[in-house]
């Protein structure tokens, strides 16, 4: 229990009991990443899994979105200078699957800890990806995601 408290995962209140703390308020990911991300396979797995979750969130968003949400997303793309992480947070929210969102959120923290050099995408690439959501075609969504991530289509 003391180790969990030192990691900031729980807190003990005298006379009240022991409580789980909000995981986002501590440096757990940074601490664990120094151990977990020591080998190249683990690093590759983080990137691969994050990509898979993002694609699944895109598929779910395509199934669940309402037309006005897509319009708002397109306007947001045009009106804001944003990081890729902000865009995919919105996609995860549109997917409306809390578990996927939490998994993506944690994976994204590990991904950030890798400090990879990522080529920024153009706003036009985000627009094309959003357009593919409207089509609801899984093959097109995957193709546009791979374009955005500059991944091989082979």
C-alpha positions, 0 to 999 in steps of 0.5 A: 500500500505504501508503494502505491501511495508513493506512486500517487495511485492511492491516498490514505486519509486518517479515519476515512480510509484509502482511496484511488486517486485520479491517474492523470494527476500523477507522473505514473506514465513517465515513471513506468515508461523508463522501465517499460520502454527500454527495448525497441520491441516495446516502443514499436508495440506502443506505436502500433497499438496507438495506431490500431486504436486510432483506426478503430476510433475512426471506424466507430466515429463513422458509425456513430457521428451525427452530421452536425458533429462532422460539420463542427469538426471541419470548421474546427480544423479550419479555424484552429492551429492544433496538434495531432493529439487534439484531433484524435482526442476529438475522434475518440470522443466522437467514437463514444467508447469510454474504454477506447478513449482511456486506452488511447489516452494512456497510450498517447502518454507513452507515445509522447514519452518516446519523443519520436520525430513525427512529420506534421500533417497538413490540414487538407489531410485531416479534411480528407480523413473526415470526408472518409468518415462521411463515406462510412467506407472502412477501406477509404478510412484506412487509406486516408489514415495511412496517408495522414500517418505517411504509412506505406499502403502495401 
